[in-house]
Amino acid sequence: MSRKIKLLWDFRGEDAKETAKHHTIHLKEFAELEKLSFHEIDIIEQNPMLCAAFITVDEADMKIYRDALKPHRGEIA
């Protein structure tokens, strides 16, 4: 069984939450366009001034997402 990797993009400022929500739309579009699987796309609100958009993918697909979309960070899900 392969590990799941969460790729994250951080957004800061007053519009962080709305920007993160908007970014999830592009993550889903990319996955569908490239016919790649994913487990979850959502946002994490750390506080009103810091939110992150994320996509959780299988470790086998992680490099494709990483190289194309340049996440700010990643972690084992």
N, C-alpha and C positions, 0 to 999 in steps of 0.2 A: 504494500500500500504506500503510495507516494505522499509526501508531506504537502500541506497547503501553505502557501506563502501569501501574506497580505502586503500589497504594494500601496504606499500612501503618498498623498500630495497634501502639503500643509498650506493653509491660507490664513492670513492674519489681517486684522483691521475690522472696521465696523461692518463691512460687507462679507466677512469671512464665510458665514453660514450660507448665504445665497450663492457665493462663488463656488463653494464646495458642492452644493446641490447641482449647480450648472455643470460642473466638471464631471459629475456622475453620468450625465447624459452622454457626454463625449466618450467616456469609458465604455458604456454599453454599445454605442455606435461602432466604436473600434472593434470590439469583440465580435459583433454581428457581421461587420464588413469583412473581417479576416477569418470568419468562421472558427473562432477560438472559443473554447469552453471557459466558464468561470463559475464560481460558487456563490459569490455575493458581491454586490456593489452597493455602497451606502456611505454615510458620513458619520464622523465622530465629532461631537462638540465638546472640546476641552473646557472652554469658557466662551462668553459672547465675542471675544476678540481673537479666538483661535479655534479653527475647525480643520478637519482633514477629510478629504475624499479618499475612498479606498476601494480596491478590488481584490478579492481573494481568488487565487488561481492555484492549479496544481504546479508543483515544483518543475515538472517537465515543460510547462509552457511559460515559466517565469522569465526566461531570457528573452523570449519574443516580446513580451509586454515591456520588460525593462528597457531593452534596446530601442524600441519604437516610441515609448511614452515617457521615458526618463523620470521615474518617480523620485521623490525627495528622499524616501527611505523605504525599507522593507523589514518585515519580521515574520517569524514562523507563526502561523495561525493555530 
